[in-house]
Amino acid sequence: MNQAQNALPSTAAVVKALDALGLNQERFCVHDLPGAYSNFTHLVAAEEPDGRERKIVIRRYNPANYEDGHDKHRCEFHALRLLTAQGLPAPPPLLLDDDGSLLGLPGIVTEYVAGAPIELPAEAARWGEVADKAARMLARIHRVPYSEADRRYLMDDDTEVAWFIKTGEIPDYMRADPDGKMVWHLVNEHWGRWSPVQPRFAHTDYWSGNILWRGDEISAVLDWEEAGYGHPAADVAYARMGYFVEGERDAADVFLREYEAAAGWQLNRKDLALFELAASARPMTGPDAWFAQAYMAAGYRQFIAQARDRLLSDI
């Protein structure tokens, strides 16, 4: 059980949330939901005044993993409002606790959406088989409209997805990786030099663990605490890396093809390669958590090599 699952909300916090939603405060159950170090996420099963069951999700944000200048609770709540207004499958937002007075920590309350993620690596083949559906969903996400006012809640992905070059020095975890120095130098040299493109609403962490399925259909896309705007290649690159790592390299090409067909635009291949190299920095921060099997590390090295070759090619 990870740290997120240990941090149960207090009974008082649950009661306050139920009271704010007009739900029965006398009878409820709290259950762990998969979380991460950055948040504490729990399902609460309660009752409507007429006795019908109602399930909500309380999601509180770990202050130990907060980023300066980025309020994750506001970001996620606002992103969910934008998504649900467009009819995309995401948990409808119900409450925003901006200062922690309701939930004990800054957080949000959403409706519960039934479904299950495709578990990796056990179901890697299935993840590859639905690459087309995952790609078309990402294209829908990238079409979500947002205003200048919305930007203050969101991350600027054109800066954030290359976080490792901000200081001007190669991080130790990249020095320790066989490809780390090369990736750092190429990204540092080429960052921002892509072809003009319209910035798009973005997920920033689009992978199997953040997509719920009911059968073969997507029931919800989760985890919007790093929602942003910027070059659409960032999300595509990160998703494609996941297919390489899971040994489903062909699915990475299916994903790109189906994404472009659904989006109605094509990504410049050298620009995509640059964003793929940027994406490759993330596993370098904790390779043991990413590469449970030798074939995963091999796929990851293939991903880096093909991105490097495309970026430096004459096409």
N, C-alpha and C positions, 0 to 999 in steps of 0.2 A: 504494500500500500504506500503510495507516494505522499509527500508532504501535503499536497493539496487536499487529498482525501481525509487526512487526519484532522483538518481544521474545521470541525463542524460549526455551523452557526449556533449561537446561543438560543435557548428557548425563547428568551425575550425578543430577540431579533426576528425569529420566525413569527411570533405572535404579532409583532408590529406590522410585518409585511402582510400577513393574512388580514389583519384589521384594515389596513389601507386598501385592500382589494375587496373588502366586504365578504370575506370567507369565514367559515367556522373556525374559531380559535381554540375550541375545546378538544377537537379530535384531529390530529394530523400525524403523519409519519415523515421522517427525514431519511433520505437514502443518498449514499455516495454516487456521484457520477464521475466518469473519467475527467481528470483535470490536468493541470500542469503546474510547474513551480510558480507561474505568474498569476494563477487564480485559484480560488476555492469554489468549486461548483457542486451544488447539491439539488436533488429533486425533493420537492415537498408535495406529498399527497394530502389533500384536504377536502373539504366539502363546501359546496354551494349552499346558500340558505335553504334550498328545497331538498337537500340531501344528496344531490348528484356529486360524484367525485370530480375534483378539479386538480390537475397537476400543474405545478409551476416550478420554475428553476430559479434558485438564488445563486447569483454569481458575484463573488467578492474578490477584490484584487489585492494581491499580496504586496504590502508596502516594501518588502525586501527586494522586490524585483520591479519596482516602478522606474520609469525612465524620466529624467528631467525634461520638462516641457511637453510631455505627452500624457494626458489623462486618459488612461485606458478605459475607465468606466464610461466617460463621456463619449469617447470615440466609438465604443461598441454600441452603446445605446443609440447614438445618432445614426450610425451605419445601419442598424436594424430598422430604424424608422424609414430611411431612404429605400432600403430593400423591400420591405413589406408594402410600402406605398406603390411599388412597381409590380407587386404580385410575385416576387421571387420567393422561393422556399427558404425561409429563415425564421427563427423563433420570433414571434411578435413581441416587441418590448412592452412591458407593463409599468414598471417603476424605475426611476433613477434616484439613487441615494448618493447625492453629490459629495456629502461630507462625512458619511458613515454614521449619522445620527439614527438611522433606521436599522441598518444591518450590522453595525459595529465596525465596518470598514466601508470605504467607498465601493459601490457596487450597483448592480442592476437586478431586476426581476423580470423574467420573460415567461411566456407560455412554454409548456413542455411540448416537444414535437417527437413523436414516436419514430423509431428507426434505429439502425445500427450501422457503424462504419464497416468497411471491408478491412478485415484484420490482416496486417502484414507482419511477417512474410508468408504466413500460412496460406493466405488467399491471393497471392500475387498474380496468379493466372487469371483469376476473376477480375482483379483490378485492371489488368491489361485488356480484358474482353469488353469492359465498359468505358474504355478510354474515349470513345466517341461521345458518349453521354456526358462524361465529365468535361470534355472540351466544349461542348455546346452550352453547358451551364456557365462555364467561365465566360464565354462570349456574351451571354445574357448579362452577367454581372458587369462586364466592361461597358455595357450600354446604359447602365443606371445613371440618370442625370444628377448632377450636383452643381451647386452654385458657388460663387466666390465666398459667400457667408459660410457654406458648409465646410470649406477648407480648414477653418480654424479648429475643427474637431478631428481632422484626418491627418495622416502622415504624408509627408512629401516623399513618395517612394523613390523619386529620381535622386534623392540624397540618401535615404535610409537604407536602401538595399545594397549600398556600397559603404556601409558604416565603417568598414575596416580600413578605409583609406583616409578617414577624416583627420587623423593626427599627423599624417605625413610620414609615419614610421611603420615598418612591417611588424604586426603583432607577433608575439612569441609563438602562438599556436600555428601561425602560418609559416614561421621559420622552421617549425618542427615537422611540417608536412612536406613530402617529397615534391609536390607541385606548388606549395604555398608561395614561395618567392616569385615564381613565374606568374602565378595568378595575380598577385598583388601588383607587380610591375605593369602587367598588361592592362589591368583595370585602371590603375592610377594614370597610365599614359593616355588611355582612350576614353575615359569617362566623360560624358557630356558631349562627345563628338559624334552623336548619332544623327541620322536623317531627321528632319522635322516631322513630328508626329503629334496628333491630338492627344493630350493627357486623358487618361481614362480612370474611372472609379476602379479600385483594386482591392483584392483580398489581402495580399502580401504573404499568406501562408497557406496556399491552396494545395492540399495533398489529401490522401485517402482518409487520414484520421479526422479531418474536419468536414467530411461529407457523410451524411446519414442516408441510408437506403431502406426502402421497403420493397422487397423483391428486387426487381431490376430498375426501379425508378428512384430518383433522388427525392427524399422527403425534406431535407434541410441541409443548408450549408452553415456550419457553425464557426465560432471563434473569430469574431470580428474586432478584437481589441487592437489590432494593428491595421485596420482598414485605412486605405490611403488613396492617393491619386498620382498618376504619373504614366510613364511609358508602359503600354500593355505587355511588352515583352517580358517584364519582370515576373509576372504571374505565370506566363507560359514557360519561361525558362525554369522556374522552380518546380513546376509540375513535371516537366520533361526529365529533370534530374531524377525525380523519384522513380520514374519508369526504368531508367538505366540502373539505378541502385537495386531495384527489385528483379533485375534480370529480364525485363520486358522491353527491350530496346525498340522492337518494332512498334510497340504501342506508343512510344514517344513520337514517332513519325505520324501515326494515326491521329494522335492528339493534336499535333500541329496542323495537319491537313483539315481535320474536322473543325478545329477552332477557327481557322481562316475562312472556311466556307460559311460558317454560321455568323461570324463577325462581319463579313463583307469587306474585309481589308486584308492585305498581306503584310507580314513583318519583313523588314529588310534582314536578310540572313546574317550579315555581319553584325548588325545591331543585336540580333537575337543571340549571336555567339558571345558578344560582350556581356549581356545580361546572364547568360549561362555561366560564364566564368565568375561573375559576381555571386551567383547563387551557390557556386561550389565552395565558397568560403565558409558557409554555415556549418557543414559537417566537420570542417577542420577544428571547430571549437570543442567538439566532443566526439571523435570518431568511434569510440567504443559503443556509444549509444546508437550509432547509425549503421554500423557494419557488423551484424551478428554472425554473418557467414562470409567466407572468403570471396564468394562470387559477387557479393554486394560491393566490396571494395574494388574488385576488378571492374565492375560496371561503372562505378564512380570514376575510376581512372580513364575509362573509355570516354565518358561524358566530358571530362576536362580536355582530353586530347582532341576530340572532334571539334569542340568549341574553339580551342586554340588554333587549330588548323584552318577553320573557317574564318576566324577573325583576321588571320594573317595572310589569307589567300588573296588572289587578284580579282576574284569575282565581285 
